[in-house]
Amino acid sequence: MKVPKFPFLFFQMPFWDRIIEILGFSALIILWVMTYHFQQVGAELMPEGYDFFKNPSEYWASKMTYTIPIIATILYVGITAYNTKKKYTDYPISDDPKKAEKLSQINQKLWRWLKFMLILIFLLIEYFSFHSGSGFGTGIPNWFMVAFPLMLFGPVIYFFIEFSQNQLD
């Protein structure tokens, strides 16, 4: 009996795809831990009964601190679920099943890289936000304005070129 191959299972992925999945999940965990840590540090910095803007109220970040990790987690789970489904765009190539499989793998790699890069971007934004808000930083640095589009569109351009080259073979 032939065992079906599920390309989305972790142990059936190629080695570097597993590394990217581990890095993405680790970045998500670090985002949650960092958010929790900085919220505790921020609560200690503020005088009791005042918010970040020195207005009398509860701690300034208690309602909004976990917004970015929640959004990042929803994106991570959503992209992971999307990447596990067979896409209808994979079916039109009936001439060469090997080519269809290769293009499907490239598509899955693209989504893994995008997932990792999005979590990394959220991690950097959260880091710079906390440092700016606590007075230890000066905001998002200028290099991030260059790094952000490269991190987001670099994998898209790379995998688009790889996808195009494999379609022409």
C-alpha positions as CSV (number, residue, x, y, z in Angstrom):
1,M,0.0,0.0,0.0
2,K,1.4,3.4,-1.0
3,V,1.6,5.9,1.8
4,P,0.4,9.4,0.7
5,K,3.0,12.1,0.7
6,F,2.0,15.2,2.6
7,P,4.4,18.0,1.7
8,F,3.3,20.2,4.6
9,L,4.4,17.8,7.3
10,F,7.4,19.0,9.1
11,F,9.6,15.9,8.8
12,Q,8.9,15.5,5.1
13,M,10.2,19.0,4.3
14,P,13.6,19.5,2.9
15,F,16.3,20.5,5.5
16,W,16.4,24.2,4.7
17,D,12.6,24.5,4.7
18,R,12.6,23.0,8.2
19,I,15.2,25.5,9.3
20,I,13.0,28.4,8.0
21,E,10.0,26.9,9.8
22,I,12.0,26.7,13.1
23,L,13.3,30.2,12.7
24,G,9.8,31.6,12.0
25,F,8.3,29.8,15.0
26,S,11.2,30.9,17.2
27,A,10.8,34.5,16.1
28,L,7.1,34.3,17.0
29,I,8.0,32.9,20.5
30,I,10.6,35.6,20.9
31,L,8.0,38.3,20.0
32,W,5.6,37.1,22.7
33,V,8.4,36.8,25.3
34,M,9.8,40.2,24.4
35,T,6.4,41.8,24.6
36,Y,5.7,40.3,28.0
37,H,9.2,41.3,29.3
38,F,8.9,44.9,28.0
39,Q,5.4,45.3,29.4
40,Q,6.8,44.3,32.9
41,V,9.7,46.6,32.5
42,G,7.5,49.5,31.4
43,A,5.1,48.9,34.3
44,E,8.1,49.3,36.7
45,L,9.2,52.5,35.0
46,M,5.9,54.3,35.3
47,P,4.8,55.8,38.7
48,E,1.9,54.0,40.1
49,G,-1.4,55.4,38.9
50,Y,0.0,57.2,35.8
51,D,0.2,56.2,32.2
52,F,3.0,56.6,29.7
53,F,1.9,60.2,28.9
54,K,1.9,61.1,32.7
55,N,-1.9,61.1,32.8
56,P,-3.5,59.5,35.8
57,S,-4.8,56.1,34.8
58,E,-3.7,52.5,34.6
59,Y,-0.5,51.3,32.8
60,W,-0.3,52.8,29.3
61,A,0.3,49.6,27.4
62,S,-2.0,47.2,29.2
63,K,-4.6,47.3,26.4
64,M,-2.4,47.6,23.3
65,T,0.8,45.8,24.1
66,Y,-0.2,42.5,22.8
67,T,-1.8,43.7,19.6
68,I,1.3,43.1,17.4
69,P,1.9,39.6,18.7
70,I,-1.7,38.6,18.3
71,I,-1.7,39.9,14.7
72,A,1.6,38.1,14.1
73,T,0.2,34.9,15.5
74,I,-2.9,35.1,13.4
75,L,-0.8,35.7,10.3
76,Y,1.5,32.9,11.1
77,V,-1.3,30.4,11.7
78,G,-3.2,31.6,8.6
79,I,-0.2,31.4,6.3
80,T,0.7,28.0,7.7
81,A,-2.8,26.7,7.1
82,Y,-2.9,28.3,3.6
83,N,0.4,26.7,2.7
84,T,-0.8,23.2,3.7
85,K,-3.7,23.2,1.2
86,K,-3.4,22.0,-2.3
87,K,-4.0,25.0,-4.5
88,Y,-6.1,25.0,-7.6
89,T,-3.3,26.8,-9.5
90,D,-1.2,23.6,-9.1
91,Y,-3.4,21.5,-11.3
92,P,-3.2,23.1,-14.9
93,I,0.2,21.6,-15.5
94,S,-0.8,18.1,-16.5
95,D,2.0,17.6,-19.1
96,D,4.8,17.1,-16.6
97,P,4.1,16.1,-13.1
98,K,7.7,16.7,-12.0
99,K,7.5,20.3,-13.2
100,A,4.2,20.7,-11.3
101,E,5.7,19.3,-8.2
102,K,8.8,21.6,-8.5
103,L,6.6,24.7,-9.0
104,S,4.5,23.7,-6.0
105,Q,7.6,23.4,-3.9
106,I,8.8,26.8,-5.0
107,N,5.4,28.3,-4.1
108,Q,5.5,26.6,-0.6
109,K,9.0,28.0,0.0
110,L,7.9,31.4,-1.0
111,W,5.1,31.3,1.7
112,R,7.5,30.0,4.3
113,W,10.0,32.8,3.7
114,L,7.2,35.4,3.7
115,K,5.9,34.1,6.9
116,F,9.3,34.2,8.5
117,M,10.0,37.7,7.2
118,L,6.6,39.1,8.3
119,I,7.2,37.8,11.8
120,L,10.7,39.2,11.8
121,I,9.4,42.6,10.7
122,F,6.8,42.6,13.5
123,L,9.6,41.7,15.9
124,L,11.7,44.6,14.9
125,I,8.8,47.0,15.0
126,E,7.9,45.9,18.5
127,Y,11.5,46.1,19.6
128,F,12.0,49.7,18.3
129,S,8.5,50.8,19.6
130,F,9.3,49.7,23.2
131,H,12.7,51.3,23.1
132,S,11.3,54.5,21.8
133,G,8.4,54.5,24.3
134,S,10.6,53.9,27.3
135,G,13.1,56.6,26.3
136,F,16.0,54.3,25.5
137,G,15.8,54.7,21.8
138,T,15.0,57.3,19.1
139,G,12.5,55.4,17.1
140,I,12.8,53.2,14.0
141,P,16.3,53.7,12.6
142,N,16.9,54.9,9.0
143,W,18.4,51.6,8.0
144,F,15.1,49.9,8.7
145,M,13.4,52.0,6.0
146,V,15.7,50.2,3.5
147,A,15.6,46.8,5.2
148,F,11.8,46.6,5.4
149,P,11.1,46.5,1.6
150,L,14.1,44.2,1.1
151,M,12.9,41.8,3.8
152,L,9.4,41.8,2.4
153,F,9.9,41.9,-1.4
154,G,13.3,40.2,-1.5
155,P,11.9,36.7,-1.2
156,V,9.0,37.5,-3.6
157,I,11.4,38.7,-6.3
158,Y,13.8,35.7,-5.7
159,F,11.1,33.1,-5.8
160,F,9.4,34.8,-8.8
161,I,12.6,34.5,-10.8
162,E,13.0,30.9,-9.7
163,F,9.4,30.1,-10.5
164,S,9.8,31.7,-13.9
165,Q,13.0,29.8,-14.7
166,N,11.4,26.5,-13.8
167,Q,8.3,27.2,-16.0
168,L,10.6,27.8,-19.0
169,D,12.5,24.5,-18.6
